[in-house]
Amino acid sequence: MQQEKISEALKTALADSRLQGTHISLYLAILTIWEEKNFKVEFFSCRKNIMTRSKIRSFSTYHVKIRDLVDWGYISYLPSYHPLEGSKIALIQLSESKKAYQK
């Protein structure tokens, strides 16, 4: 069931013309972390881990793309300014994301 959600999330992201390769890479990294965290509604991950997985090396690019994913309804993101605590991330329900994209 959860694998179907990942598949649906990727299909939705790939169909969204606003997303560039870096958005897709970042979103895929977040999806893999979500899977590792046993599909919890909210989970924590540090910026370094997400950047490494998504192959994004620029802090500026990372923050711009995260902001886009938040603004476009793909994720909820609450940054942590503590190096050992991760930022709080939640995936927005895909049905909500699709509605926002179709407007």
N, CA, C and O atoms as a GROMACS GRO file, in nm:
protein
  412
    1MET      N    1   0.083  -0.120   0.000
    1MET     CA    2   0.000   0.000   0.000
    1MET      C    3   0.087   0.126   0.000
    1MET      O    4   0.060   0.219  -0.076
    2GLN      N    5   0.190   0.130   0.085
    2GLN     CA    6   0.275   0.248   0.092
    2GLN      C    7   0.356   0.265  -0.038
    2GLN      O    8   0.381   0.377  -0.081
    3GLN      N    9   0.395   0.154  -0.098
    3GLN     CA   10   0.469   0.163  -0.225
    3GLN      C   11   0.381   0.227  -0.332
    3GLN      O   12   0.432   0.299  -0.419
    4GLU      N   13   0.251   0.202  -0.326
    4GLU     CA   14   0.158   0.264  -0.421
    4GLU      C   15   0.156   0.415  -0.399
    4GLU      O   16   0.146   0.492  -0.495
    5LYS      N   17   0.164   0.458  -0.273
    5LYS     CA   18   0.166   0.602  -0.243
    5LYS      C   19   0.292   0.667  -0.299
    5LYS      O   20   0.288   0.779  -0.352
    6ILE      N   21   0.404   0.597  -0.287
    6ILE     CA   22   0.529   0.651  -0.342
    6ILE      C   23   0.519   0.660  -0.494
    6ILE      O   24   0.559   0.760  -0.553
    7SER      N   25   0.466   0.558  -0.555
    7SER     CA   26   0.449   0.557  -0.700
    7SER      C   27   0.356   0.670  -0.745
    7SER      O   28   0.384   0.738  -0.844
    8GLU      N   29   0.246   0.688  -0.674
    8GLU     CA   30   0.151   0.795  -0.706
    8GLU      C   31   0.216   0.932  -0.688
    8GLU      O   32   0.195   1.023  -0.768
    9ALA      N   33   0.294   0.947  -0.581
    9ALA     CA   34   0.362   1.074  -0.555
    9ALA      C   35   0.459   1.108  -0.669
    9ALA      O   36   0.465   1.222  -0.713
   10LEU      N   37   0.533   1.009  -0.715
   10LEU     CA   38   0.628   1.032  -0.824
   10LEU      C   39   0.556   1.065  -0.955
   10LEU      O   40   0.599   1.153  -1.029
   11LYS      N   41   0.447   0.995  -0.983
   11LYS     CA   42   0.370   1.024  -1.104
   11LYS      C   43   0.315   1.166  -1.102
   11LYS      O   44   0.319   1.237  -1.203
   12THR      N   45   0.265   1.207  -0.986
   12THR     CA   46   0.213   1.343  -0.972
   12THR      C   47   0.324   1.445  -0.994
   12THR      O   48   0.304   1.544  -1.064
   13ALA      N   49   0.439   1.422  -0.933
   13ALA     CA   50   0.551   1.514  -0.946
   13ALA      C   51   0.601   1.522  -1.089
   13ALA      O   52   0.630   1.631  -1.140
   14LEU      N   53   0.611   1.408  -1.156
   14LEU     CA   54   0.661   1.407  -1.293
   14LEU      C   55   0.565   1.475  -1.390
   14LEU      O   56   0.607   1.526  -1.494
   15ALA      N   57   0.436   1.475  -1.358
   15ALA     CA   58   0.336   1.539  -1.444
   15ALA      C   59   0.328   1.690  -1.422
   15ALA      O   60   0.268   1.761  -1.503
   16ASP      N   61   0.387   1.738  -1.315
   16ASP     CA   62   0.382   1.881  -1.280
   16ASP      C   63   0.489   1.956  -1.358
   16ASP      O   64   0.608   1.938  -1.334
   17SER      N   65   0.447   2.040  -1.451
   17SER     CA   66   0.542   2.112  -1.538
   17SER      C   67   0.624   2.216  -1.464
   17SER      O   68   0.725   2.263  -1.516
   18ARG      N   69   0.584   2.253  -1.344
   18ARG     CA   70   0.662   2.351  -1.267
   18ARG      C   71   0.790   2.292  -1.211
   18ARG      O   72   0.887   2.364  -1.187
   19LEU      N   73   0.792   2.161  -1.191
   19LEU     CA   74   0.906   2.097  -1.126
   19LEU      C   75   1.021   2.075  -1.224
   19LEU      O   76   1.002   2.028  -1.336
   20GLN      N   77   1.140   2.110  -1.178
   20GLN     CA   78   1.262   2.087  -1.254
   20GLN      C   79   1.332   1.963  -1.197
   20GLN      O   80   1.286   1.905  -1.099
   21GLY      N   81   1.441   1.925  -1.258
   21GLY     CA   82   1.515   1.807  -1.214
   21GLY      C   83   1.558   1.814  -1.068
   21GLY      O   84   1.554   1.713  -0.998
   22THR      N   85   1.597   1.931  -1.022
   22THR     CA   86   1.639   1.943  -0.883
   22THR      C   87   1.521   1.926  -0.786
   22THR      O   88   1.538   1.872  -0.677
   23HIS      N   89   1.403   1.971  -0.826
   23HIS     CA   90   1.284   1.948  -0.744
   23HIS      C   91   1.256   1.798  -0.733
   23HIS      O   92   1.231   1.746  -0.624
   24ILE      N   93   1.262   1.730  -0.846
   24ILE     CA   94   1.234   1.586  -0.849
   24ILE      C   95   1.336   1.510  -0.764
   24ILE      O   96   1.300   1.421  -0.687
   25SER      N   97   1.462   1.546  -0.778
   25SER     CA   98   1.568   1.482  -0.700
   25SER      C   99   1.547   1.504  -0.551
   25SER      O  100   1.563   1.411  -0.471
   26LEU      N  101   1.512   1.624  -0.513
   26LEU     CA  102   1.488   1.657  -0.373
   26LEU      C  103   1.365   1.582  -0.320
   26LEU      O  104   1.368   1.528  -0.210
   27TYR      N  105   1.260   1.581  -0.398
   27TYR     CA  106   1.136   1.512  -0.359
   27TYR      C  107   1.161   1.362  -0.346
   27TYR      O  108   1.111   1.298  -0.252
   28LEU      N  109   1.236   1.305  -0.437
   28LEU     CA  110   1.269   1.163  -0.430
   28LEU      C  111   1.351   1.132  -0.306
   28LEU      O  112   1.329   1.030  -0.240
   29ALA      N  113   1.446   1.219  -0.273
   29ALA     CA  114   1.525   1.200  -0.150
   29ALA      C  115   1.435   1.202  -0.027
   29ALA      O  116   1.451   1.121   0.064
   30ILE      N  117   1.340   1.294  -0.025
   30ILE     CA  118   1.246   1.303   0.088
   30ILE      C  119   1.158   1.178   0.094
   30ILE      O  120   1.131   1.126   0.202
   31LEU      N  121   1.114   1.130  -0.020
   31LEU     CA  122   1.032   1.008  -0.023
   31LEU      C  123   1.108   0.886   0.029
   31LEU      O  124   1.052   0.803   0.100
   32THR      N  125   1.237   0.876  -0.005
   32THR     CA  126   1.315   0.762   0.044
   32THR      C  127   1.338   0.770   0.195
   32THR      O  128   1.338   0.668   0.264
   33ILE      N  129   1.357   0.891   0.245
   33ILE     CA  130   1.372   0.908   0.390
   33ILE      C  131   1.240   0.874   0.460
   33ILE      O  132   1.240   0.809   0.565
   34TRP      N  133   1.130   0.916   0.402
   34TRP     CA  134   0.997   0.885   0.455
   34TRP      C  135   0.979   0.734   0.464
   34TRP      O  136   0.927   0.682   0.564
   35GLU      N  137   1.021   0.664   0.361
   35GLU     CA  138   1.012   0.517   0.361
   35GLU      C  139   1.098   0.458   0.474
   35GLU      O  140   1.053   0.368   0.544
   36GLU      N  141   1.219   0.509   0.490
   36GLU     CA  142   1.308   0.461   0.596
   36GLU      C  143   1.253   0.488   0.735
   36GLU      O  144   1.281   0.414   0.830
   37LYS      N  145   1.175   0.594   0.747
   37LYS     CA  146   1.115   0.630   0.876
   37LYS      C  147   0.980   0.560   0.895
   37LYS      O  148   0.898   0.600   0.977
   38ASN      N  149   0.959   0.453   0.818
   38ASN     CA  150   0.839   0.370   0.829
   38ASN      C  151   0.710   0.446   0.799
   38ASN      O  152   0.606   0.421   0.862
   39PHE      N  153   0.717   0.537   0.704
   39PHE     CA  154   0.601   0.609   0.653
   39PHE      C  155   0.526   0.687   0.761
   39PHE      O  156   0.404   0.698   0.756
   40LYS      N  157   0.599   0.740   0.856
   40LYS     CA  158   0.536   0.821   0.960
   40LYS      C  159   0.479   0.948   0.897
   40LYS      O  160   0.531   0.999   0.798
   41VAL      N  161   0.372   0.998   0.956
   41VAL     CA  162   0.308   1.118   0.904
   41VAL      C  163   0.406   1.235   0.905
   41VAL      O  164   0.418   1.308   0.806
   42GLU      N  165   0.475   1.251   1.015
   42GLU     CA  166   0.580   1.353   1.026
   42GLU      C  167   0.709   1.282   1.063
   42GLU      O  168   0.709   1.184   1.138
   43PHE      N  169   0.818   1.330   1.009
   43PHE     CA  170   0.948   1.270   1.040
   43PHE      C  171   1.054   1.380   1.039
   43PHE      O  172   1.030   1.491   0.992
   44PHE      N  173   1.171   1.346   1.092
   44PHE     CA  174   1.279   1.443   1.103
   44PHE      C  175   1.398   1.397   1.019
   44PHE      O  176   1.430   1.278   1.014
   45SER      N  177   1.461   1.492   0.955
   45SER     CA  178   1.584   1.463   0.880
   45SER      C  179   1.666   1.591   0.870
   45SER      O  180   1.611   1.701   0.858
   46CYS      N  181   1.797   1.575   0.876
   46CYS     CA  182   1.883   1.693   0.870
   46CYS      C  183   1.908   1.733   0.724
   46CYS      O  184   1.902   1.650   0.633
   47ARG      N  185   1.935   1.859   0.705
   47ARG     CA  186   1.958   1.915   0.572
   47ARG      C  187   2.072   1.842   0.500
   47ARG      O  188   2.062   1.815   0.380
   48LYS      N  189   2.176   1.811   0.572
   48LYS     CA  190   2.292   1.745   0.511
   48LYS      C  191   2.253   1.611   0.450
   48LYS      O  192   2.296   1.578   0.339
   49ASN      N  193   2.173   1.534   0.521
   49ASN     CA  194   2.127   1.404   0.471
   49ASN      C  195   2.043   1.421   0.344
   49ASN      O  196   2.063   1.349   0.246
   50ILE      N  197   1.952   1.515   0.346
   50ILE     CA  198   1.866   1.538   0.229
   50ILE      C  199   1.948   1.588   0.111
   50ILE      O  200   1.927   1.543  -0.002
   51MET      N  201   2.039   1.680   0.136
   51MET     CA  202   2.122   1.734   0.028
   51MET      C  203   2.211   1.626  -0.033
   51MET      O  204   2.227   1.620  -0.155
   52THR      N  205   2.267   1.541   0.050
   52THR     CA  206   2.352   1.432  -0.001
   52THR      C  207   2.273   1.338  -0.089
   52THR      O  208   2.318   1.301  -0.198
   53ARG      N  209   2.157   1.299  -0.044
   53ARG     CA  210   2.073   1.206  -0.121
   53ARG      C  211   2.024   1.267  -0.252
   53ARG      O  212   2.014   1.198  -0.353
   54SER      N  213   1.994   1.395  -0.249
   54SER     CA  214   1.939   1.460  -0.369
   54SER      C  215   2.048   1.512  -0.462
   54SER      O  216   2.019   1.561  -0.571
   55LYS      N  217   2.174   1.500  -0.419
   55LYS     CA  218   2.289   1.545  -0.499
   55LYS      C  219   2.289   1.697  -0.521
   55LYS      O  220   2.342   1.747  -0.620
   56ILE      N  221   2.228   1.769  -0.427
   56ILE     CA  222   2.228   1.915  -0.432
   56ILE      C  223   2.341   1.962  -0.341
   56ILE      O  224   2.346   1.924  -0.224
   57ARG      N  225   2.431   2.042  -0.394
   57ARG     CA  226   2.546   2.087  -0.315
   57ARG      C  227   2.534   2.232  -0.268
   57ARG      O  228   2.604   2.273  -0.176
   58SER      N  229   2.448   2.308  -0.329
   58SER     CA  230   2.433   2.449  -0.296
   58SER      C  231   2.323   2.468  -0.191
   58SER      O  232   2.210   2.423  -0.210
   59PHE      N  233   2.356   2.535  -0.080
   59PHE     CA  234   2.257   2.565   0.022
   59PHE      C  235   2.144   2.650  -0.036
   59PHE      O  236   2.027   2.630  -0.004
   60SER      N  237   2.181   2.744  -0.118
   60SER     CA  238   2.083   2.834  -0.180
   60SER      C  239   1.983   2.755  -0.265
   60SER      O  240   1.862   2.774  -0.254
   61THR      N  241   2.034   2.666  -0.350
   61THR     CA  242   1.946   2.584  -0.434
   61THR      C  243   1.856   2.498  -0.348
   61THR      O  244   1.736   2.488  -0.374
   62TYR      N  245   1.912   2.437  -0.245
   62TYR     CA  246   1.834   2.353  -0.154
   62TYR      C  247   1.717   2.431  -0.096
   62TYR      O  248   1.603   2.384  -0.098
   63HIS      N  249   1.744   2.550  -0.043
   63HIS     CA  250   1.640   2.627   0.022
   63HIS      C  251   1.534   2.677  -0.076
   63HIS      O  252   1.416   2.681  -0.043
   64VAL      N  253   1.576   2.715  -0.196
   64VAL     CA  254   1.480   2.759  -0.298
   64VAL      C  255   1.388   2.643  -0.337
   64VAL      O  256   1.266   2.660  -0.346
   65LYS      N  257   1.445   2.527  -0.360
   65LYS     CA  258   1.366   2.411  -0.403
   65LYS      C  259   1.275   2.359  -0.292
   65LYS      O  260   1.162   2.317  -0.318
   66ILE      N  261   1.323   2.360  -0.168
   66ILE     CA  262   1.238   2.321  -0.055
   66ILE      C  263   1.120   2.417  -0.046
   66ILE      O  264   1.006   2.374  -0.028
   67ARG      N  265   1.147   2.546  -0.058
   67ARG     CA  266   1.040   2.647  -0.051
   67ARG      C  267   0.937   2.623  -0.161
   67ARG      O  268   0.817   2.634  -0.137
   68ASP      N  269   0.983   2.590  -0.282
   68ASP     CA  270   0.891   2.561  -0.392
   68ASP      C  271   0.803   2.442  -0.359
   68ASP      O  272   0.682   2.446  -0.380
   69LEU      N  273   0.863   2.334  -0.307
   69LEU     CA  274   0.785   2.215  -0.273
   69LEU      C  275   0.681   2.245  -0.166
   69LEU      O  276   0.571   2.190  -0.168
   70VAL      N  277   0.716   2.333  -0.072
   70VAL     CA  278   0.620   2.375   0.031
   70VAL      C  279   0.509   2.458  -0.033
   70VAL      O  280   0.391   2.432  -0.012
   71ASP      N  281   0.549   2.560  -0.110
   71ASP     CA  282   0.451   2.651  -0.170
   71ASP      C  283   0.356   2.580  -0.266
   71ASP      O  284   0.240   2.619  -0.279
   72TRP      N  285   0.404   2.477  -0.332
   72TRP     CA  286   0.323   2.405  -0.430
   72TRP      C  287   0.249   2.286  -0.369
   72TRP      O  288   0.185   2.210  -0.442
   73GLY      N  289   0.256   2.270  -0.238
   73GLY     CA  290   0.175   2.171  -0.168
   73GLY      C  291   0.225   2.028  -0.169
   73GLY      O  292   0.147   1.935  -0.151
   74TYR      N  293   0.354   2.009  -0.190
   74TYR     CA  294   0.408   1.873  -0.188
   74TYR      C  295   0.451   1.830  -0.049
   74TYR      O  296   0.434   1.714  -0.012
   75ILE      N  297   0.505   1.923   0.029
   75ILE     CA  298   0.552   1.890   0.163
   75ILE      C  299   0.521   2.003   0.260
   75ILE      O  300   0.492   2.116   0.221
   76SER      N  301   0.527   1.968   0.388
   76SER     CA  302   0.528   2.065   0.496
   76SER      C  303   0.669   2.057   0.554
   76SER      O  304   0.721   1.947   0.574
   77TYR      N  305   0.731   2.171   0.581
   77TYR     CA  306   0.871   2.172   0.623
   77TYR      C  307   0.890   2.275   0.733
   77TYR      O  308   0.865   2.394   0.713
   78LEU      N  309   0.935   2.228   0.848
   78LEU     CA  310   0.966   2.317   0.959
   78LEU      C  311   1.114   2.303   0.988
   78LEU      O  312   1.157   2.202   1.046
   79PRO      N  313   1.194   2.403   0.949
   79PRO     CA  314   1.339   2.390   0.964
   79PRO      C  315   1.383   2.388   1.110
   79PRO      O  316   1.322   2.450   1.197
   80SER      N  317   1.490   2.316   1.133
   80SER     CA  318   1.555   2.314   1.264
   80SER      C  319   1.689   2.384   1.246
   80SER      O  320   1.763   2.356   1.152
   81TYR      N  321   1.720   2.471   1.337
   81TYR     CA  322   1.847   2.543   1.328
   81TYR      C  323   1.952   2.480   1.418
   81TYR      O  324   2.058   2.539   1.443
   82HIS      N  325   1.922   2.361   1.467
   82HIS     CA  326   2.015   2.287   1.550
   82HIS      C  327   2.081   2.180   1.464
   82HIS      O  328   2.011   2.106   1.396
   83PRO      N  329   2.214   2.171   1.467
   83PRO     CA  330   2.282   2.079   1.376
   83PRO      C  331   2.253   1.930   1.400
   83PRO      O  332   2.266   1.850   1.307
   84LEU      N  333   2.214   1.892   1.521
   84LEU     CA  334   2.189   1.752   1.548
   84LEU      C  335   2.042   1.713   1.537
   84LEU      O  336   2.010   1.596   1.519
   85GLU      N  337   1.954   1.811   1.546
   85GLU     CA  338   1.812   1.784   1.531
   85GLU      C  339   1.777   1.802   1.383
   85GLU      O  340   1.829   1.891   1.317
   86GLY      N  341   1.693   1.718   1.333
   86GLY     CA  342   1.652   1.733   1.194
   86GLY      C  343   1.533   1.827   1.180
   86GLY      O  344   1.463   1.856   1.277
   87SER      N  345   1.513   1.873   1.059
   87SER     CA  346   1.395   1.952   1.029
   87SER      C  347   1.274   1.860   1.025
   87SER      O  348   1.284   1.743   0.988
   88LYS      N  349   1.158   1.914   1.064
   88LYS     CA  350   1.036   1.835   1.063
   88LYS      C  351   0.975   1.842   0.923
   88LYS      O  352   0.952   1.950   0.869
   89ILE      N  353   0.948   1.725   0.866
   89ILE     CA  354   0.894   1.716   0.732
   89ILE      C  355   0.768   1.631   0.734
   89ILE      O  356   0.762   1.530   0.804
   90ALA      N  357   0.670   1.671   0.658
   90ALA     CA  358   0.549   1.591   0.639
   90ALA      C  359   0.512   1.598   0.492
   90ALA      O  360   0.520   1.704   0.430
   91LEU      N  361   0.471   1.486   0.437
   91LEU     CA  362   0.423   1.484   0.300
   91LEU      C  363   0.276   1.524   0.300
   91LEU      O  364   0.197   1.469   0.377
   92ILE      N  365   0.241   1.617   0.215
   92ILE     CA  366   0.102   1.660   0.204
   92ILE      C  367   0.026   1.549   0.132
   92ILE      O  368   0.079   1.487   0.040
   93GLN      N  369  -0.097   1.526   0.172
   93GLN     CA  370  -0.176   1.424   0.106
   93GLN      C  371  -0.183   1.454  -0.044
   93GLN      O  372  -0.206   1.568  -0.085
   94LEU      N  373  -0.164   1.352  -0.122
   94LEU     CA  374  -0.157   1.370  -0.266
   94LEU      C  375  -0.285   1.426  -0.324
   94LEU      O  376  -0.279   1.501  -0.422
   95SER      N  377  -0.398   1.393  -0.269
   95SER     CA  378  -0.523   1.446  -0.321
   95SER      C  379  -0.527   1.597  -0.306
   95SER      O  380  -0.577   1.667  -0.394
   96GLU      N  381  -0.474   1.649  -0.195
   96GLU     CA  382  -0.468   1.793  -0.175
   96GLU      C  383  -0.371   1.857  -0.274
   96GLU      O  384  -0.400   1.963  -0.330
   97SER      N  385  -0.258   1.792  -0.295
   97SER     CA  386  -0.157   1.844  -0.388
   97SER      C  387  -0.212   1.850  -0.529
   97SER      O  388  -0.189   1.947  -0.601
   98LYS      N  389  -0.284   1.747  -0.570
   98LYS     CA  390  -0.340   1.743  -0.705
   98LYS      C  391  -0.442   1.854  -0.724
   98LYS      O  392  -0.446   1.917  -0.830
   99LYS      N  393  -0.527   1.878  -0.621
   99LYS     CA  394  -0.626   1.984  -0.632
   99LYS      C  395  -0.560   2.119  -0.651
   99LYS      O  396  -0.605   2.200  -0.732
  100ALA      N  397  -0.454   2.145  -0.576
  100ALA     CA  398  -0.383   2.273  -0.587
  100ALA      C  399  -0.320   2.288  -0.725
  100ALA      O  400  -0.319   2.398  -0.781
  101TYR      N  401  -0.268   2.181  -0.780
  101TYR     CA  402  -0.201   2.185  -0.909
  101TYR      C  403  -0.301   2.207  -1.022
  101TYR      O  404  -0.269   2.272  -1.121
  102GLN      N  405  -0.422   2.152  -1.008
  102GLN     CA  406  -0.521   2.161  -1.114
  102GLN      C  407  -0.588   2.297  -1.122
  102GLN      O  408  -0.657   2.326  -1.220
  103LYS      N  409  -0.572   2.381  -1.021
  103LYS     CA  410  -0.636   2.514  -1.022
  103LYS      C  411  -0.572   2.606  -1.123
  103LYS      O  412  -0.613   2.721  -1.137
   0.00000   0.00000   0.00000
